[in-house]
Every structure is written in structure tokens, then in C-alpha cells.
Amino acid sequence: MRPPMSAGRIALAAEADFNLGPWLVQPSLGQMRWGDRTERLEPRVLQALIVLGRAGGRTVSREVLMRQAWGTVVSEDAVGRCIARLRAVLGQGDGLGIET
């Protein structure tokens, strides 16, 4: 059963923690941890990460990403900044990354 969505967006407070490679993603705390390293992430960045994670490696269109993470259509720049932030954080791990 999936956690509740709020206005088309993922409710971070209701999301369970999950592992992503060496990272422990803690949506309700707004962060990712790997050993003693902690990365704080903006809510939209975490919501996008959850959408991508739920896809299980399948391609996620920008439209689906926007609808599920933002709940509305946003600029290409907003999506690009979000993905760039995820790439920067995930690039510190065991070869995790996001392909376009």
C-alpha cells in the first residue's frame, strides 16, 4: 500500500525511510545519511527521488515526475535543478546516478 498523496504530491511525513545504495533516505526528516555524512534535501528534491525510486529503474517522463512530485506543471529549469541536486548527492555513493 502506497503512502497518501497530498494535492498530487508525495506526503514526506508519511513516507517510510528506505535504503538507496549506501544511503539511508529519511523523507520525514528531509535528509539522506551515509555513515556519518548527512545531506539535507529540499522537499521537492526528496519527492522527485521517491518518484524515481518507485519507478524501479524504469523511465519516468518529465510530465509524470512533475505531476507526482510537484502536483503541477513547472518549468524545465525547476526539474533540471532538482535532478542536478540529486545527481550531486548520489554521485558521492557507489556509482548511483540518474540518467536522462
C-alpha positions as CSV (number, residue, x, y, z in Angstrom):
1,M,0.0,0.0,0.0
2,R,1.4,3.4,-1.0
3,P,1.5,6.3,1.5
4,P,-1.0,9.1,1.0
5,M,-0.5,11.8,-1.6
6,S,-1.3,15.4,-0.8
7,A,-2.7,17.5,-3.7
8,G,-0.9,15.3,-6.2
9,R,2.3,15.4,-4.2
10,I,4.0,12.9,-2.1
11,A,3.5,13.5,1.7
12,L,7.0,13.3,3.0
13,A,5.9,13.0,6.7
14,A,4.1,9.7,5.8
15,E,6.9,8.2,3.8
16,A,8.9,5.4,5.4
17,D,12.7,5.5,5.4
18,F,14.4,3.5,2.7
19,N,17.9,2.5,1.5
20,L,19.3,3.6,-1.8
21,G,22.7,2.1,-2.3
22,P,24.8,3.2,0.7
23,W,22.3,5.9,1.6
24,L,19.5,5.8,4.1
25,V,16.8,8.2,2.8
26,Q,14.7,9.7,5.6
27,P,11.9,11.7,3.9
28,S,10.2,12.7,7.1
29,L,13.5,14.3,8.3
30,G,14.3,15.8,4.9
31,Q,17.6,14.1,4.7
32,M,19.8,11.3,3.4
33,R,22.5,9.7,5.5
34,W,25.5,7.6,4.6
35,G,27.7,6.7,7.6
36,D,28.4,10.0,9.4
37,R,27.6,12.1,6.4
38,T,24.2,13.8,6.3
39,E,22.7,15.6,3.2
40,R,19.7,17.9,3.8
41,L,17.4,17.9,0.8
42,E,14.6,20.3,-0.2
43,P,11.1,18.7,-0.1
44,R,10.8,18.7,-3.9
45,V,14.1,17.0,-4.3
46,L,13.1,14.3,-1.9
47,Q,9.7,13.9,-3.6
48,A,11.4,13.6,-7.0
49,L,13.7,11.0,-5.6
50,I,10.8,9.0,-4.3
51,V,9.0,9.1,-7.6
52,L,12.2,7.9,-9.4
53,G,12.7,5.2,-6.7
54,R,9.2,3.9,-7.1
55,A,9.8,3.5,-10.8
56,G,12.3,0.8,-10.1
57,G,14.7,1.7,-12.9
58,R,12.0,2.4,-15.5
59,T,12.0,5.7,-17.3
60,V,9.9,8.4,-15.7
61,S,8.7,11.2,-18.0
62,R,9.0,14.8,-17.0
63,E,5.2,15.0,-17.0
64,V,4.9,12.1,-14.5
65,L,7.7,13.5,-12.4
66,M,6.1,16.9,-12.3
67,R,2.6,15.6,-11.5
68,Q,3.7,13.3,-8.7
69,A,6.5,15.4,-7.2
70,W,5.1,18.9,-7.7
71,G,1.4,18.3,-8.3
72,T,1.5,20.8,-11.2
73,V,3.4,21.7,-14.3
74,V,6.7,23.5,-13.5
75,S,9.5,24.9,-15.6
76,E,12.2,22.8,-17.2
77,D,14.7,24.7,-15.0
78,A,12.9,23.6,-11.8
79,V,13.1,19.9,-12.9
80,G,16.7,20.4,-14.1
81,R,17.8,21.9,-10.8
82,C,16.1,19.1,-8.8
83,I,17.8,16.4,-10.9
84,A,21.2,18.2,-10.7
85,R,20.9,18.2,-6.9
86,L,20.1,14.5,-6.8
87,R,23.0,13.8,-9.2
88,A,25.4,15.7,-7.0
89,V,24.4,13.8,-3.8
90,L,24.1,10.4,-5.4
91,G,27.4,10.8,-7.2
92,Q,29.1,10.6,-3.8
93,G,27.9,7.0,-3.4
94,D,28.6,3.6,-5.0
95,G,28.1,4.6,-8.6
96,L,24.4,5.6,-8.2
97,G,23.2,8.1,-10.7
98,I,20.3,9.4,-12.7
99,E,20.3,9.0,-16.5
100,T,18.3,11.3,-18.8
